Amino acid sequence: MPEDANPGPSQTRPAAADAGHVPMTEEMDSAKWTLPPIVPILIALVAVGAVIAVVAFTNRQTPTATGNISKVLSSDQESNVLVAVHLNFRNEQDKQLWIREITSEVEAADGKKYTDSAAPGVDLDRYLQGAPELAEGRLDPLKAEMKIPSHATQAGMVIFAYPVAKKVFDGRKSFTVRVNFYDHSPMVLKQ
C-alpha cells in the first residue's frame, strides 16, 4: 500500500464553511450588530409601566375606617394618670367591622413612650366612680368584640392608664390611639 493512499492528519483537506459554523470574529466584531434597537425597548418599558400603574391604582387599599379623637380627659391617681378618650369614627367598608382591641401610646415631652390597652368596657362605671372628672360628656364604652355595621358612624369612650403624673401627660408631645379590627387594617388616630 502506498503512503499517499491513507492521508495522515497533516494531509486532511479543509472542510467548506457552512452557515452553522460562523467564525466568532464575524459575530462579535461590533456592538452595533448585537444590541437591539432602543425605540422598541423604550416602548415596551412604557407599556409595562402603564400596566403596573393601572393595576396599582385599581387595587389600592381603601381606608377601613376614618375618625378622630374628640376629647381627652385626664385624672391624677397617685403616681398614675387615668385618661378618658372620646372617639368618633365611621366604618368605610361595605362589610361590618369587629373591634379586636384598642391600644394607645403617649410620647412624653422627654421622648419616653408609654403604651396601654383600653380598660374593659364593663369596668367603665367603676373607673368613672373613682375619677368623676372623667365622666364629663360620658359616652358608651367602645369594647373589644364590638360590631360596627357597614357605613355606620360610631362614637364611644375608652379609658387608659399610664405610669406618669398628670402634669407629664398634659405636657405630652403626642398621643395616638390605634383601633385594631379583625381581618382589616387598623385605624390610627393621632392628637
N, C-alpha and C positions, 0 to 999 in steps of 0.2 A: 504494500500500500504506500503510495507516495505521500510525502509530508504535506503537500498542498491540499490533499483531499479532505482532511479534517482541520478546518481552521481553528486556531487557538484563540485565547481571549484577546490577544493583541490584534488579531486579524478580523474581528467581527465588524460587520457593517453597521453604520449608524442608522437607527430607525427614523422614519419620516415623522415630523412633528404633527400631532393631531390636536383637535380643539380641547380635549381633556387635559392636555399637558402643556399649559401656557407657562412660559418662564416667569419667575417672580419679578423680574425687572420690568416686565410689561404691566403687571398687575398693580404694583405699588410705586410706580415712578413719580406720581404726582397726587397731592391731596385733592386736586380739582376733580379727579375721577372717582374718588372714594367717598366723599361727603355727599349726602342727599341735598337737594335744593332746599334753601331756608324758608321760602314762602309757604310750601305745603306744611312744613313743621309748625310754623307760627299759626297758621290757620287751624291746625289740629289742636294746638295748645289753647287757643282762644275758645274753641268749641268745647273742649273738656272743662275749661274753667267756667264757661256758661252753664254747663250741665251741673257741675258741683254747686254753683251759686243757687240755681233753681231748687235743687234737692235740699240744700241747707235752709233756704228761705221757707219752703213748704213744710219742712219737718222741725222748725224751731219750736222750742219749748214755750208754751204759754204759761202765764203765772197760775199757780194753784189757787191762791187767794191774795187779795190785796187788803190792806188795812192800815191802822195807825194806833198809836198809844195816845189815848185821850186824856188820861190823868194819872199822875204818880203821887201817892201819899206815903209818907214815912212816919214811923213812930219809934222812939228810942226805947229799948228794952234792955236795961242793964248794960252789957258790953256788946249787944247786938242791935241791929235795926230791922224792924219789920217793914215791909214795903207792899202796899196795895197798888196794883196796876189795873187800870181800866183799859180794855182793848175793844176796838171795833174792827170788824173785818167782813169781807164779802167773799163767798165761795164763787170763783170764776169758772169752775168746771161744769160740764154737763152731767156729772155724777155727784153723788153725795160724798162728803169728806168725813173721815173719822179722825178725831184728835187722838194721837198716840201719847204725846207728852208735851209739856210746856216747860221750857227752861229759860234762864236769863243769865246775863253776865254784866257785871258792873266793873268799869275801869276807874279806879280812884285817881285823884289828882297826882299821886306819886307814881302812877303807872302800874300798880298792882291790880290784878284782875281777880274777881271773886265770882263764882258761879253757884247757882242753886236751881233746884227743880221746884215747880209750883207745889204749894201745900195742897193736899187732897181737898176737893170741893166740899166734902162732908164736914171738914174742920173749920170752914169759913166762919160760922157763927161763934165758935169758941175763940178764934183769933180776934174777931171784932169785939167780943166782950172784954177781952184782955187789953185791947188797944182801941178804945172807942173813936179816937181821932181818924182811924182808917175807914170808918163807916160813912164818911161824907159821900153822898151820891151813890150809895150802895147799889150794886148790880148783882144779878145772879152769878154764881161762880161758873167759870169755864172749867170743865173737868176732862180728865183722860177718858177715852171711850165715848165722848160726846159726838153725836151725829149732826153734821151741818148739811141741810138739804141743798140741792143744786141751785145755784144763783141766788141763794138766800143771804141775808145780812145777819150777823150775829154780834152781840155786844155782851161782854162779861167781865168778870173781875177775877184776878188771881193774886195770891199772896206769896211773897218770897221773904227769906231771912238771910242776912249777911253778917259775918263776924266783924263788923266795923261800927263805929259810933255814927249817930245820925248826922253829925257835922261833916264827917268824912263822906257819907253817902250824898249829902246835899251839895258838896263841892266836887262831885264826880266829873270825869272827862266825858264818859259815855255810858249809856245804858241800852242794852239790847235784849229783846225778848224773842225767843225762837219757838214757834208753834210747829211741832212735827206731826205730820199726818201719816196715816197708813197708805202705802203704795203711791204716794205723791211727794213732790219736792216740798220742803218746809217753807214756811212764811217767816221772814226775818224782819222784825220791826225795830227801828233804832230811834233813840232820842238823844 
